């Protein structure tokens, strides 16, 4: 049980204790999986050309939205190190 707890702490720290960053990374991963699946002939599964286009746009959107969400969360966060409003050392 201690190993599981230690793993969870390390996993949670990997996305800086931010569920928004975790969700953004999940969206990027799903988008990458969809993009990778496009290297196969999807016309055998999806016969309508319109849905093939939607599939391509959705994969690009997921990757772009996930990346954008993580960048915005990191830059605007006051609770993450290095954010815009992060406390700075007082100058002497």
Phi and psi in degrees as GROMACS dihedral restraints (atoms count N, CA, C in turn):
[ dihedral_restraints ]
;  ai    aj    ak    al  type     phi  dphi    fc
    3     4     5     6     1   -65.7    20    10
    4     5     6     7     1   -37.0    20    10
    6     7     8     9     1   -65.3    20    10
    7     8     9    10     1   -38.9    20    10
    9    10    11    12     1   -66.4    20    10
   10    11    12    13     1   -40.4    20    10
   12    13    14    15     1   -66.2    20    10
   13    14    15    16     1   -41.1    20    10
   15    16    17    18     1   -65.2    20    10
   16    17    18    19     1   -39.7    20    10
   18    19    20    21     1   -63.1    20    10
   19    20    21    22     1   -43.0    20    10
   21    22    23    24     1   -63.8    20    10
   22    23    24    25     1   -40.0    20    10
   24    25    26    27     1   -64.4    20    10
   25    26    27    28     1   -43.6    20    10
   27    28    29    30     1   -65.9    20    10
   28    29    30    31     1   -40.4    20    10
   30    31    32    33     1   -65.0    20    10
   31    32    33    34     1   -44.7    20    10
   33    34    35    36     1   -65.6    20    10
   34    35    36    37     1   -35.9    20    10
   36    37    38    39     1   -71.3    20    10
   37    38    39    40     1   -24.6    20    10
   39    40    41    42     1   -67.0    20    10
   40    41    42    43     1   -23.6    20    10
   42    43    44    45     1  -113.6    20    10
   43    44    45    46     1    30.2    20    10
   45    46    47    48     1    56.7    20    10
   46    47    48    49     1    36.7    20    10
   48    49    50    51     1    55.9    20    10
   49    50    51    52     1    32.4    20    10
   51    52    53    54     1  -123.1    20    10
   52    53    54    55     1   116.0    20    10
   54    55    56    57     1   -68.1    20    10
   55    56    57    58     1   -26.8    20    10
   57    58    59    60     1   -64.7    20    10
   58    59    60    61     1   -42.1    20    10
   60    61    62    63     1   -67.3    20    10
   61    62    63    64     1   -39.1    20    10
   63    64    65    66     1   -60.9    20    10
   64    65    66    67     1   -46.8    20    10
   66    67    68    69     1   -63.0    20    10
   67    68    69    70     1   -38.5    20    10
   69    70    71    72     1   -63.5    20    10
   70    71    72    73     1   -42.1    20    10
   72    73    74    75     1   -67.2    20    10
   73    74    75    76     1   -34.8    20    10
   75    76    77    78     1   -64.4    20    10
   76    77    78    79     1   -42.4    20    10
   78    79    80    81     1   -63.4    20    10
   79    80    81    82     1   -41.3    20    10
   81    82    83    84     1   -63.5    20    10
   82    83    84    85     1   -42.0    20    10
   84    85    86    87     1   -63.9    20    10
   85    86    87    88     1   -42.7    20    10
   87    88    89    90     1   -64.5    20    10
   88    89    90    91     1   -42.4    20    10
   90    91    92    93     1   -61.4    20    10
   91    92    93    94     1   -39.0    20    10
   93    94    95    96     1   -67.2    20    10
   94    95    96    97     1   -38.5    20    10
   96    97    98    99     1   -64.6    20    10
   97    98    99   100     1   -42.6    20    10
   99   100   101   102     1   -64.1    20    10
  100   101   102   103     1   -41.2    20    10
  102   103   104   105     1   -63.9    20    10
  103   104   105   106     1   -42.3    20    10
  105   106   107   108     1   -65.4    20    10
  106   107   108   109     1   -35.1    20    10
  108   109   110   111     1   -70.0    20    10
  109   110   111   112     1   -17.6    20    10
  111   112   113   114     1   -73.5    20    10
  112   113   114   115     1   -10.1    20    10
  114   115   116   117     1   -73.1    20    10
  115   116   117   118     1   -14.6    20    10
  117   118   119   120     1   -92.4    20    10
  118   119   120   121     1   164.0    20    10
  120   121   122   123     1   -76.7    20    10
  121   122   123   124     1    98.8    20    10
  123   124   125   126     1   -79.8    20    10
  124   125   126   127     1   -10.1    20    10
  126   127   128   129     1   -68.6    20    10
  127   128   129   130     1   -17.5    20    10
  129   130   131   132     1   -76.8    20    10
  130   131   132   133     1   -26.1    20    10
  132   133   134   135     1   -94.3    20    10
  133   134   135   136     1   -45.5    20    10
  135   136   137   138     1  -109.6    20    10
  136   137   138   139     1   109.9    20    10
  138   139   140   141     1   -88.4    20    10
  139   140   141   142     1   -25.3    20    10
  141   142   143   144     1   -83.3    20    10
  142   143   144   145     1   128.5    20    10
  144   145   146   147     1   -64.3    20    10
  145   146   147   148     1   -33.1    20    10
  147   148   149   150     1   -62.9    20    10
  148   149   150   151     1   -41.6    20    10
  150   151   152   153     1   -71.0    20    10
  151   152   153   154     1   -29.9    20    10
  153   154   155   156     1   -63.4    20    10
  154   155   156   157     1   -41.3    20    10
  156   157   158   159     1   -64.0    20    10
  157   158   159   160     1   -43.5    20    10
  159   160   161   162     1   -61.8    20    10
  160   161   162   163     1   -39.9    20    10
  162   163   164   165     1   -60.9    20    10
  163   164   165   166     1   -44.2    20    10
  165   166   167   168     1   -66.7    20    10
  166   167   168   169     1   -44.5    20    10
  168   169   170   171     1   -65.2    20    10
  169   170   171   172     1   -40.0    20    10
  171   172   173   174     1   -63.1    20    10
  172   173   174   175     1   -41.0    20    10
  174   175   176   177     1   -67.1    20    10
  175   176   177   178     1   -41.0    20    10
  177   178   179   180     1   -65.6    20    10
  178   179   180   181     1   -42.4    20    10
  180   181   182   183     1   -62.5    20    10
  181   182   183   184     1   -43.7    20    10
  183   184   185   186     1   -61.5    20    10
  184   185   186   187     1   -43.0    20    10
  186   187   188   189     1   -66.9    20    10
  187   188   189   190     1   -44.0    20    10
  189   190   191   192     1   -67.3    20    10
  190   191   192   193     1   -43.5    20    10
  192   193   194   195     1   -66.4    20    10
  193   194   195   196     1   -40.1    20    10
  195   196   197   198     1   -64.0    20    10
  196   197   198   199     1   -44.8    20    10
  198   199   200   201     1   -63.9    20    10
  199   200   201   202     1   -43.7    20    10
  201   202   203   204     1   -63.4    20    10
  202   203   204   205     1   -42.5    20    10
  204   205   206   207     1   -61.7    20    10
  205   206   207   208     1   -41.7    20    10
  207   208   209   210     1   -67.1    20    10
  208   209   210   211     1   -42.7    20    10
  210   211   212   213     1   -63.2    20    10
  211   212   213   214     1   -45.2    20    10
  213   214   215   216     1   -63.9    20    10
  214   215   216   217     1   -42.5    20    10
  216   217   218   219     1   -62.6    20    10
  217   218   219   220     1   -42.6    20    10
  219   220   221   222     1   -68.2    20    10
  220   221   222   223     1   -38.3    20    10
  222   223   224   225     1   -77.3    20    10
  223   224   225   226     1   -30.6    20    10
  225   226   227   228     1   -98.9    20    10
  226   227   228   229     1    -3.6    20    10
  228   229   230   231     1   -78.5    20    10
  229   230   231   232     1   135.2    20    10
  231   232   233   234     1   -92.2    20    10
  232   233   234   235     1   -17.5    20    10
  234   235   236   237     1   -94.3    20    10
  235   236   237   238     1    -6.9    20    10
  237   238   239   240     1  -100.2    20    10
  238   239   240   241     1   147.5    20    10
  240   241   242   243     1   -68.2    20    10
  241   242   243   244     1   139.0    20    10
  243   244   245   246     1    84.3    20    10
  244   245   246   247     1     6.3    20    10
  246   247   248   249     1   -71.9    20    10
  247   248   249   250     1   173.0    20    10
  249   250   251   252     1   -60.5    20    10
  250   251   252   253     1   -44.3    20    10
  252   253   254   255     1   -99.8    20    10
  253   254   255   256     1    22.5    20    10
  255   256   257   258     1   -66.4    20    10
  256   257   258   259     1   140.3    20    10
  258   259   260   261     1   -63.1    20    10
  259   260   261   262     1   140.5    20    10
  261   262   263   264     1  -112.6    20    10
  262   263   264   265     1   163.2    20    10
  264   265   266   267     1   -70.3    20    10
  265   266   267   268     1   137.2    20    10
  267   268   269   270     1   -66.5    20    10
  268   269   270   271     1   139.7    20    10
  270   271   272   273     1   -78.8    20    10
  271   272   273   274     1   146.5    20    10
